[in-house]
Amino acid sequence: MNLRTAEEDESASVSGREIDVPGEIEWQMLNKWKFFIHGAALFSGLSAVLYPVVVLKTRQQVGQCRVSCVGTAASIVKSEGIRGLYRGFGTSLTGTIPARALYMAALEVTKSEVGGLAVRLGCPEATAAAAANAVGGLSAAVAAQLVWTPVDVVSQRLMVCNVNDPNCRYVNGIDACKKIVRNDGVRGLYRGFGISILTYAPSNAVWWASYSVAQRAVWGGIGCYYSRRDGGGGGEGVGIRPDSKTVMAVQGVSAAMAGGVSALITTPMDTIKTRMQVLDGGGGGDENNGGGKRGGGPSFGQTVRSLVKEGGWMACYRGLGPRWASMSISATTMITTYEFLKRVSAKTQEVLT
């Protein structure tokens, strides 16, 4: 008995009227070629739409004085034009494709294996689904960071170049990569890797588990609504099959709820990670090497002390507004895009059986 079968069997147990919730499309039901090709195109477009919010979040986290999100955006556009909101986008997009491929593969394989194992061990369906989503999100984040951390370091350097050090000059992503390696060695590209794992792995586990719980709660609420509307039992035994728009709406609302929870929990670690990746401990540098001394990146402790000195412990929540918005909007668009991707990539004959 796999997780999808369990979900279908449990669909009638949602409180109120019976809701025939669509079953999960699992890894073995997907056409892998279509999944990765379509996924690369869809998520590249999604990254382009959301990238300016990431730039704003990064600028706010690195800045030494508190400026509103609107003020930061206005300052960037005034001094650098609209292109300033897309600094480092080419580098980010180049890394997004392989990182997303690793992420999706690790997520789906882990969810399928852990969910099936949990069901076979006798776990309730809701527990099995939450556990499968949490472990899947955890493994996906770790796999993706192997590619994403170097890309993140380079793209974030490009985002804030000239902000903290007027002498800092990077021609493009390749030039920035060369200067980082010359300055700090290959390990410079993995600056903040450990804290990235500590940020994104729990964040993904919390997000996917919260998404599973939120989705079930929303479906339960819909069931209760229909039950009350029909007079508390007039529709007993009559199933409700939601249309595709309702399914997408439930997925989007659940994703936004999970994104908000995850942002609130993980923003301090993300702020510290961003500073470690883009600031030089030695302060300064020259035009040829992009700033800083070899191996001069700030430590975790130095970064925390600097933040607290600048604005107290609440400084660790700099960028919370745009990060909350980014994660909620990104989560909503990502999950609806992701579920759409899985539907168009499904092997129809397997899904229907």
FIVEX-557174 format. One record per residue (C-alpha): residue number from 0; x negated, y, z negated. Coordinates in Angstrom, 3 decimals. Layout:
N
{site NUM; {X; Y; Z}}
...
END
This chain:
353
{site 0; {0.000; 0.000; 0.000}}
{site 1; {-1.582; 3.280; 1.070}}
{site 2; {-0.996; 6.800; -0.201}}
{site 3; {1.206; 7.775; 2.710}}
{site 4; {3.565; 4.872; 2.046}}
{site 5; {3.671; 5.815; -1.631}}
{site 6; {4.560; 9.397; -0.750}}
{site 7; {7.392; 8.246; 1.470}}
{site 8; {8.692; 5.866; -1.205}}
{site 9; {8.586; 8.622; -3.822}}
{site 10; {10.268; 11.279; -1.671}}
{site 11; {13.681; 10.403; -3.110}}
{site 12; {12.501; 10.975; -6.698}}
{site 13; {12.078; 14.749; -6.330}}
{site 14; {14.499; 16.349; -8.813}}
{site 15; {17.894; 17.295; -7.405}}
{site 16; {18.932; 16.234; -3.903}}
{site 17; {16.769; 13.744; -2.059}}
{site 18; {14.139; 15.476; 0.085}}
{site 19; {12.669; 13.404; 2.885}}
{site 20; {9.177; 14.924; 2.657}}
{site 21; {6.960; 14.113; 5.680}}
{site 22; {4.225; 11.600; 4.879}}
{site 23; {0.507; 12.439; 4.866}}
{site 24; {-1.344; 11.985; 8.171}}
{site 25; {-4.396; 10.043; 7.087}}
{site 26; {-7.903; 9.834; 8.560}}
{site 27; {-7.326; 6.564; 10.429}}
{site 28; {-4.244; 8.044; 12.142}}
{site 29; {-6.244; 10.829; 13.825}}
{site 30; {-7.814; 11.061; 17.248}}
{site 31; {-11.235; 12.193; 16.014}}
{site 32; {-12.279; 13.817; 19.301}}
{site 33; {-9.175; 16.028; 19.443}}
{site 34; {-9.437; 16.694; 15.711}}
{site 35; {-12.946; 18.161; 15.877}}
{site 36; {-12.632; 20.005; 19.218}}
{site 37; {-9.303; 21.625; 18.361}}
{site 38; {-10.499; 22.261; 14.816}}
{site 39; {-13.588; 24.146; 16.004}}
{site 40; {-11.444; 26.432; 18.178}}
{site 41; {-8.716; 27.039; 15.602}}
{site 42; {-11.006; 27.720; 12.651}}
{site 43; {-13.318; 29.943; 14.698}}
{site 44; {-10.333; 32.161; 15.448}}
{site 45; {-9.286; 32.084; 11.811}}
{site 46; {-12.796; 33.089; 10.695}}
{site 47; {-12.757; 36.061; 13.077}}
{site 48; {-9.488; 37.359; 11.603}}
{site 49; {-10.591; 37.021; 7.963}}
{site 50; {-14.247; 38.046; 8.287}}
{site 51; {-13.799; 41.785; 7.479}}
{site 52; {-12.341; 40.840; 4.075}}
{site 53; {-15.452; 38.746; 3.366}}
{site 54; {-17.669; 41.729; 4.236}}
{site 55; {-15.698; 43.974; 1.860}}
{site 56; {-15.930; 41.397; -0.930}}
{site 57; {-19.685; 41.036; -0.451}}
{site 58; {-20.318; 44.803; -0.369}}
{site 59; {-18.320; 45.275; -3.580}}
{site 60; {-20.142; 42.460; -5.391}}
{site 61; {-23.581; 43.755; -4.443}}
{site 62; {-22.894; 47.481; -4.959}}
{site 63; {-24.108; 48.975; -8.229}}
{site 64; {-21.135; 51.300; -8.667}}
{site 65; {-17.452; 50.452; -8.653}}
{site 66; {-15.710; 51.523; -5.442}}
{site 67; {-12.201; 50.511; -4.414}}
{site 68; {-11.644; 48.091; -1.552}}
{site 69; {-10.082; 50.864; 0.564}}
{site 70; {-12.985; 53.189; -0.242}}
{site 71; {-15.511; 50.529; 0.713}}
{site 72; {-13.740; 49.871; 4.016}}
{site 73; {-13.511; 53.579; 4.812}}
{site 74; {-17.207; 54.058; 4.023}}
{site 75; {-18.238; 51.187; 6.304}}
{site 76; {-16.082; 52.357; 9.214}}
{site 77; {-17.254; 55.975; 8.808}}
{site 78; {-20.966; 55.150; 8.742}}
{site 79; {-21.120; 52.051; 10.949}}
{site 80; {-17.891; 51.967; 12.912}}
{site 81; {-15.552; 48.974; 13.209}}
{site 82; {-18.568; 46.821; 14.085}}
{site 83; {-19.757; 47.276; 10.495}}
{site 84; {-16.872; 45.052; 9.345}}
{site 85; {-18.300; 42.259; 11.510}}
{site 86; {-21.959; 42.420; 10.467}}
{site 87; {-23.405; 38.922; 10.571}}
{site 88; {-20.316; 37.417; 12.193}}
{site 89; {-22.242; 35.711; 14.997}}
{site 90; {-24.484; 33.955; 12.490}}
{site 91; {-21.518; 33.032; 10.313}}
{site 92; {-19.567; 31.623; 13.264}}
{site 93; {-22.553; 29.545; 14.410}}
{site 94; {-22.666; 27.839; 11.029}}
{site 95; {-18.893; 27.593; 10.608}}
{site 96; {-18.446; 24.944; 13.315}}
{site 97; {-20.793; 22.237; 11.925}}
{site 98; {-19.930; 23.153; 8.325}}
{site 99; {-16.198; 22.824; 9.027}}
{site 100; {-16.761; 19.514; 10.812}}
{site 101; {-18.603; 18.131; 7.783}}
{site 102; {-15.979; 19.569; 5.461}}
{site 103; {-12.993; 18.078; 7.298}}
{site 104; {-14.596; 14.657; 7.726}}
{site 105; {-15.644; 14.402; 4.066}}
{site 106; {-12.240; 15.682; 2.899}}
{site 107; {-10.139; 13.273; 4.931}}
{site 108; {-12.288; 10.173; 4.353}}
{site 109; {-12.501; 10.798; 0.592}}
{site 110; {-8.790; 11.607; 0.222}}
{site 111; {-7.827; 8.444; 2.077}}
{site 112; {-10.165; 6.182; 0.079}}
{site 113; {-9.528; 7.687; -3.363}}
{site 114; {-5.765; 7.974; -2.839}}
{site 115; {-5.468; 4.378; -1.692}}
{site 116; {-7.620; 3.134; -4.585}}
{site 117; {-5.607; 5.106; -7.156}}
{site 118; {-2.330; 3.681; -5.848}}
{site 119; {-3.720; 0.125; -5.897}}
{site 120; {-4.809; 0.663; -9.505}}
{site 121; {-1.221; 1.490; -10.407}}
{site 122; {-1.475; 5.273; -10.804}}
{site 123; {1.768; 7.239; -10.323}}
{site 124; {2.049; 8.796; -6.863}}
{site 125; {1.765; 12.373; -8.138}}
{site 126; {-1.391; 11.541; -10.104}}
{site 127; {-2.892; 9.618; -7.183}}
{site 128; {-2.234; 12.514; -4.789}}
{site 129; {-3.705; 15.135; -7.158}}
{site 130; {-6.782; 12.986; -7.851}}
{site 131; {-7.325; 12.255; -4.156}}
{site 132; {-7.057; 15.947; -3.291}}
{site 133; {-9.390; 17.016; -6.114}}
{site 134; {-12.115; 14.464; -5.310}}
{site 135; {-11.721; 15.122; -1.584}}
{site 136; {-12.151; 18.868; -2.086}}
{site 137; {-15.191; 18.275; -4.297}}
{site 138; {-16.991; 16.016; -1.807}}
{site 139; {-16.070; 18.266; 1.135}}
{site 140; {-17.547; 21.332; -0.578}}
{site 141; {-20.825; 19.565; -1.375}}
{site 142; {-21.169; 18.268; 2.198}}
{site 143; {-20.379; 21.650; 3.774}}
{site 144; {-22.840; 23.558; 1.554}}
{site 145; {-25.755; 21.644; 3.090}}
{site 146; {-25.087; 23.652; 6.261}}
{site 147; {-23.248; 26.639; 4.898}}
{site 148; {-25.727; 27.899; 2.266}}
{site 149; {-28.471; 28.910; 4.768}}
{site 150; {-25.840; 30.486; 7.025}}
{site 151; {-24.323; 32.270; 4.034}}
{site 152; {-27.714; 33.641; 2.938}}
{site 153; {-28.500; 35.029; 6.405}}
{site 154; {-25.017; 36.407; 7.155}}
{site 155; {-24.754; 38.080; 3.737}}
{site 156; {-28.192; 39.674; 4.195}}
{site 157; {-26.899; 41.118; 7.465}}
{site 158; {-23.678; 42.311; 5.778}}
{site 159; {-25.529; 44.390; 3.175}}
{site 160; {-28.649; 45.337; 5.144}}
{site 161; {-29.458; 49.054; 4.675}}
{site 162; {-27.053; 49.251; 1.723}}
{site 163; {-29.508; 48.410; -1.074}}
{site 164; {-32.777; 49.009; 0.773}}
{site 165; {-32.848; 51.678; 3.534}}
{site 166; {-36.126; 50.179; 4.797}}
{site 167; {-34.554; 46.776; 5.385}}
{site 168; {-34.197; 46.040; 9.097}}
{site 169; {-32.881; 42.861; 10.698}}
{site 170; {-32.405; 42.768; 14.465}}
{site 171; {-30.069; 39.766; 14.352}}
{site 172; {-29.476; 36.477; 12.547}}
{site 173; {-32.553; 34.784; 14.027}}
{site 174; {-34.765; 37.704; 13.016}}
{site 175; {-33.315; 37.654; 9.497}}
{site 176; {-33.877; 33.897; 9.246}}
{site 177; {-37.530; 34.238; 10.313}}
{site 178; {-38.181; 37.029; 7.806}}
{site 179; {-36.536; 35.131; 4.951}}
{site 180; {-38.652; 32.036; 5.702}}
{site 181; {-41.801; 34.181; 6.018}}
{site 182; {-40.989; 35.857; 2.730}}
{site 183; {-39.758; 32.970; 0.573}}
{site 184; {-40.338; 29.829; 2.624}}
{site 185; {-37.560; 27.438; 3.643}}
{site 186; {-36.316; 27.432; 0.053}}
{site 187; {-35.367; 31.077; 0.611}}
{site 188; {-32.615; 29.882; 2.950}}
{site 189; {-31.249; 27.759; 0.116}}
{site 190; {-31.350; 30.500; -2.499}}
{site 191; {-28.271; 30.068; -4.645}}
{site 192; {-27.628; 26.501; -3.378}}
{site 193; {-27.173; 25.152; -6.904}}
{site 194; {-24.800; 27.913; -7.947}}
{site 195; {-22.984; 27.588; -4.595}}
{site 196; {-22.254; 23.977; -5.479}}
{site 197; {-21.187; 25.066; -8.978}}
{site 198; {-18.925; 27.695; -7.394}}
{site 199; {-17.407; 25.936; -4.413}}
{site 200; {-17.217; 22.325; -5.599}}
{site 201; {-15.037; 23.096; -8.666}}
{site 202; {-13.199; 25.764; -6.656}}
{site 203; {-12.303; 23.232; -3.965}}
{site 204; {-11.374; 20.578; -6.506}}
{site 205; {-9.136; 23.080; -8.352}}
{site 206; {-7.651; 24.368; -5.093}}
{site 207; {-6.776; 20.985; -3.590}}
{site 208; {-5.430; 19.604; -6.871}}
{site 209; {-3.416; 22.817; -7.452}}
{site 210; {-2.142; 22.642; -3.888}}
{site 211; {-0.898; 19.088; -4.398}}
{site 212; {0.850; 19.986; -7.677}}
{site 213; {2.259; 23.278; -6.300}}
{site 214; {3.600; 21.604; -3.174}}
{site 215; {5.389; 18.970; -5.231}}
{site 216; {6.803; 21.662; -7.543}}
{site 217; {8.091; 23.727; -4.594}}
{site 218; {9.769; 20.694; -3.039}}
{site 219; {11.300; 19.938; -6.441}}
{site 220; {12.636; 23.477; -6.622}}
{site 221; {14.204; 23.126; -3.187}}
{site 222; {15.844; 19.884; -4.299}}
{site 223; {17.261; 21.601; -7.403}}
{site 224; {18.561; 24.481; -5.274}}
{site 225; {20.484; 22.137; -2.976}}
{site 226; {21.789; 20.201; -5.981}}
{site 227; {23.179; 23.382; -7.622}}
{site 228; {24.543; 24.649; -4.328}}
{site 229; {26.481; 21.426; -3.853}}
{site 230; {27.959; 21.548; -7.324}}
{site 231; {25.509; 19.381; -9.215}}
{site 232; {25.794; 16.049; -7.492}}
{site 233; {28.258; 16.455; -4.629}}
{site 234; {25.529; 15.428; -2.233}}
{site 235; {24.308; 12.470; -4.276}}
{site 236; {22.607; 9.905; -2.080}}
{site 237; {22.495; 12.210; 0.932}}
{site 238; {18.950; 12.869; 2.090}}
{site 239; {17.676; 16.189; 3.383}}
{site 240; {15.131; 16.180; 6.181}}
{site 241; {13.402; 19.600; 6.289}}
{site 242; {12.542; 21.043; 9.687}}
{site 243; {8.979; 21.937; 10.712}}
{site 244; {9.421; 25.622; 9.769}}
{site 245; {10.493; 24.707; 6.236}}
{site 246; {7.567; 22.295; 5.882}}
{site 247; {5.108; 24.991; 7.020}}
{site 248; {6.671; 27.547; 4.669}}
{site 249; {6.347; 25.196; 1.687}}
{site 250; {2.744; 24.406; 2.610}}
{site 251; {1.929; 28.111; 2.967}}
{site 252; {3.488; 29.133; -0.370}}
{site 253; {1.782; 26.225; -2.163}}
{site 254; {-1.569; 27.145; -0.601}}
{site 255; {-1.253; 30.803; -1.654}}
{site 256; {-0.445; 29.770; -5.238}}
{site 257; {-3.452; 27.435; -5.330}}
{site 258; {-5.719; 30.091; -3.774}}
{site 259; {-4.806; 32.656; -6.428}}
{site 260; {-5.539; 30.225; -9.270}}
{site 261; {-8.855; 29.202; -7.729}}
{site 262; {-9.964; 32.819; -7.135}}
{site 263; {-9.251; 33.815; -10.727}}
{site 264; {-11.267; 30.909; -12.101}}
{site 265; {-14.298; 31.085; -9.800}}
{site 266; {-14.875; 34.808; -9.022}}
{site 267; {-17.571; 35.342; -11.728}}
{site 268; {-19.694; 32.509; -10.332}}
{site 269; {-19.162; 33.774; -6.783}}
{site 270; {-20.302; 37.296; -7.764}}
{site 271; {-23.466; 35.938; -9.395}}
{site 272; {-24.133; 33.660; -6.393}}
{site 273; {-23.756; 36.529; -3.909}}
{site 274; {-26.182; 38.742; -5.844}}
{site 275; {-28.751; 35.961; -6.129}}
{site 276; {-28.591; 35.396; -2.379}}
{site 277; {-28.912; 38.988; -1.190}}
{site 278; {-30.866; 40.925; -3.829}}
{site 279; {-34.643; 40.844; -4.270}}
{site 280; {-35.982; 40.564; -7.797}}
{site 281; {-39.054; 42.628; -6.978}}
{site 282; {-36.906; 45.519; -5.768}}
{site 283; {-38.220; 47.096; -2.630}}
{site 284; {-40.131; 45.633; 0.258}}
{site 285; {-41.200; 46.791; 3.638}}
{site 286; {-39.715; 47.058; 7.056}}
{site 287; {-41.564; 44.056; 8.426}}
{site 288; {-40.529; 41.433; 5.937}}
{site 289; {-37.018; 42.538; 5.092}}
{site 290; {-37.731; 43.487; 1.489}}
{site 291; {-38.929; 41.695; -1.621}}
{site 292; {-41.907; 39.603; -2.599}}
{site 293; {-42.490; 35.978; -1.790}}
{site 294; {-40.288; 34.001; -4.163}}
{site 295; {-39.059; 37.275; -5.706}}
{site 296; {-35.360; 36.419; -5.914}}
{site 297; {-33.602; 37.132; -9.224}}
{site 298; {-32.884; 34.241; -11.569}}
{site 299; {-29.419; 33.352; -12.817}}
{site 300; {-30.121; 34.985; -16.176}}
{site 301; {-31.530; 38.167; -14.614}}
{site 302; {-28.495; 38.462; -12.363}}
{site 303; {-26.036; 38.082; -15.227}}
{site 304; {-27.919; 40.600; -17.403}}
{site 305; {-28.031; 43.096; -14.539}}
{site 306; {-24.285; 42.784; -13.947}}
{site 307; {-23.416; 43.144; -17.625}}
{site 308; {-25.717; 46.176; -17.935}}
{site 309; {-24.030; 47.843; -14.957}}
{site 310; {-20.416; 47.351; -15.994}}
{site 311; {-19.954; 44.961; -18.890}}
{site 312; {-18.619; 41.436; -18.487}}
{site 313; {-15.836; 42.681; -16.218}}
{site 314; {-18.526; 43.466; -13.629}}
{site 315; {-18.555; 39.706; -12.979}}
{site 316; {-15.077; 40.197; -11.527}}
{site 317; {-16.173; 42.764; -8.958}}
{site 318; {-14.562; 41.951; -5.645}}
{site 319; {-11.726; 40.014; -7.329}}
{site 320; {-9.092; 41.976; -5.389}}
{site 321; {-10.410; 41.242; -1.900}}
{site 322; {-11.476; 37.730; -2.954}}
{site 323; {-7.996; 36.987; -4.325}}
{site 324; {-6.462; 38.341; -1.121}}
{site 325; {-9.019; 36.539; 1.025}}
{site 326; {-8.550; 33.191; -0.714}}
{site 327; {-4.749; 33.427; -0.770}}
{site 328; {-4.452; 34.563; 2.847}}
{site 329; {-7.191; 32.189; 3.938}}
{site 330; {-5.595; 29.313; 2.030}}
{site 331; {-2.187; 29.963; 3.571}}
{site 332; {-3.468; 30.300; 7.129}}
{site 333; {-6.009; 27.502; 6.657}}
{site 334; {-3.551; 24.917; 5.381}}
{site 335; {-0.889; 25.697; 7.980}}
{site 336; {-3.564; 25.625; 10.684}}
{site 337; {-5.053; 22.448; 9.217}}
{site 338; {-1.714; 20.627; 9.021}}
{site 339; {-0.924; 21.762; 12.573}}
{site 340; {-4.333; 20.469; 13.677}}
{site 341; {-3.633; 17.086; 12.102}}
{site 342; {-0.228; 16.861; 13.810}}
{site 343; {-1.593; 17.651; 17.276}}
{site 344; {-4.540; 15.283; 16.717}}
{site 345; {-2.463; 12.344; 15.439}}
{site 346; {-2.281; 9.075; 17.286}}
{site 347; {1.474; 9.201; 17.861}}
{site 348; {2.037; 5.475; 17.969}}
{site 349; {0.355; 5.012; 14.584}}
{site 350; {2.215; 7.861; 12.885}}
{site 351; {5.581; 6.607; 14.070}}
{site 352; {5.056; 3.049; 12.854}}
END
